[in-house]
Amino acid sequence: MPIDALLFDKDGTLFDFAATWEAFARAFLLRITQNDLDRATVVGRTIGFDMIENRFSSDSIVIAGTPSEIADALMPSLPDMQHAAIVDLINEEAARAPQAEAVPLIPFLDGLRQQGIKLGVATNDAESPALAHLGSVGIEDRFDFIAGFDSGHGAKPGPGQLLAFAAHVGVDPSRVAMVGDSTHDLKAGRAAGMVTIGVLTGLASPEDLSPLADVVLPDIGHIPDWLAA
């Protein structure tokens, strides 16, 4: 069946996950511990980030979790902070995170739009930093729909964001492809009745994604050729 719309995860899909979020994690952990590297190292372990190696574990809550879920994981290590305050700091620091495009995004997205394909973003990040990230590389106006976990449609792996996108652009879910780097993305796509495309610009391996994906590609730049084929 033809694909009339593509819905993208943001982190690890439109943007390379490690290049973007390792910088965020280090800055956030040092900020929240007042530049105490030893304490930041201990707190980092609770969210699967190694301050010494400067990298995430493959099961880090940051990979697919919402800011609220990340705050839940942090709270035992930050007993003097309220949950809402931790979420606010996560969102503030996330909005500053440098964005490394997985491929040159403006020509990639313009090419899809020229084919008449509707485009959207569904992220477990909050909507405000998501808009900041897309705006930082000049692509926010390329999308027909942008939703974060706090936009009123729920979070992945639930299908709410995905079905809201399909309804917004007037395309049957079976003619939409959900594109993502994590099992959360692909589980959401399956739950919504969409085609699922896995990409390897996050931390998941082909073996992680293949059971839930109709196809696994190196990055989103391979999508046009896959659609043509």
N, C-alpha and C positions, 0 to 999 in steps of 0.2 A: 504494500500500500504506500502511496506517495507520502512524503513528509512535507507538511505545509507550515510547520512551526517548530522552532528549536528553543528549548528552555535550558539555560545554563546555570550551573552552580557557579559561584564566584571564585572562592579561594581554592587553589589547586586545579582550577579548570580554565577560567579566563586569565588568572594570574598564577604563576608558579608558587606553590605553597611554601617551600622551604625558603626561597629567596625573600618572600614577603614576611612570613610569620615568625621566622627565627629572630629577626630584628625586633619585631613587636614584643616577643616573649622576654627577650633580654631587657629591653627598656622598661617594660611593665613590671617585671619582677624586681628590678633595682629600684624603681620608683616606689613600689608598695612596701619595700623593706628599708627605705631610706638609705639606699646604696650600701647596704650590708651584704657583701657578696656571699659570705658563708650562709647567712639566713636565706638569701635569695636562692641559693643552691638547694637548700632543704625544701623550701616552698615550691620551687620548680619541679621537684620530683612528684608532687601531688597532682600536677597537671601533665606529667610525662615530658618535661623539658629538662635537658641536661645542660646546666650553665657552663660546665667545663668543656664539653664537646660542642656546645652551641647547636644542639639539634634535638628534635622531637623523637620520642619513641613511636613506633608504628601504631600503638593503641592509645595515643594521647587524646584526652577529652577535647583538646583544642581543634583537632582535625575536623570533626563534624559536629561538635557540641555548640549549643547556643551560649551567649555570654552568661545567661542565668545558670546554665549547667556548669560552666567553668567556675562561676562564683560559688556554687554549691561545693565543688571539689576543694576550693581554696579556704572555705570558712573555718574548718578545724585548725588550720595553720594561722589564721588571722582572727583570733577570738575577740579582739578589740574593735573589729570593723563590722558594720551592718552589711547585709547581703546587697541592698540597693546601692550602697556606696561602692562596693567592689564592682558591681555591674557598671556603674557610672565611670569608674576608672578604666575598666576594660574597654568600654566604648570610646572614651577619650583617647586612650593610647592607640587603639585600633585605627581610629580615623587618621592618625599620623603615620601609620605603617607605610613604608615605601612599597610601591606596587611594581612587580616585575612581570610584564606581559608574557604570557605563554607563547604567543605569536604576535606579530604586529596587528593590533586589534582593529584599528580603523579600516584598513583595506579588507581585512577578513570579514568584518561585519557588514561593510558596504557591499561586498560581493554577494553575500547572502540576501540582503535587502533588495538588491537589484533583481534577484530571482523571484521576488515576491514572498519570501519566507518571513513569517512573523517571528520576532525575537523577544525573549524575556530572560530575567534573572531571578532565581529563587535561591536565597542563601540563608543559612542559619546564623549569620551575623545579624546585628541589628540594622534596621533600614538606614539610619542616619550615617554611620560609617560606610555602609555599602554605597550610598550615593556619593560620599566623599571619594571613595576609591575609584568609582567609575568616572566621576568628574575629573579626577586628577590626571587621567589619560584621555580625556575628551570624548568619552563614548556614551555618556548617560543618555543622550538623545537618540542613540541608535536602537534603543529598546522600547517595545510597546508596553512593557510591564516590568516592574522591579519590586520585589518583596523580600523583606527580612523576617526573622522569626517573630518580630513584634508588630508586623503589619496587619494582623488580624486574621491570618489564614493558618496559624499554627506553624510548626517546624517540621522539617524532615527527620525521620523517615515517614512521617504522616504525609498524605497526598494533598492536603489542603491548599498549599501554595500552587501546586501543579494544576489542580482542577480550577482554581481561580484564574490562572493564566489562560487555560484553554477557553474558559467562559469569556474572559475579557477580549480575546482576539477572535472568538467565534469559530474555533477549530475543534473538531471532535478529538478527544484525547488519543484515540487510536492513530491519528495523523500528526501527533506531536512526538518529538524525541526529547527525552530528558538526558542532558549531558552532564556527567560529573566524575569526580575522581575518588569518591568514597562509596562504601556500601550503603550509607544512608541515602545518598542521591539515587542509587539504582533501586533500592527497596521502595523509595517513594515513587519512582517511575513505574515500577511494576504494580504498586497499589493503585495508581491512577489509570492503569491500562494503557500506558504509553510505551513506545519503543525506548530502549535504554542504550546509551552510548557511554562506555567507560573510557577515561583518558588517564594517562600515566604521568601527569604533571603534579600529582600529589604524592602521598607517601605509600599508597596502596600498590600492591603488585598485580600483575596480570592474573595470578592465581586467586587473589582476593576478589577481583572484579568479575572474572569470567562467568561464574555461576549465575550472576544476576544481570549480565549485559548481553544484548544482542550482538554487539561488537565491541572490542577493546582496541583503541587507537593510541598511537604515541602521544598525540596532542590534538587540540581542536582544529589545527590547520589541515588535518587529513579528512575532515568532515565533507568538504565539497566534493572531493573525488569519490568518497564512499557513497554520497547521495547520487552522484552521476552514474555510479556502477550499479 
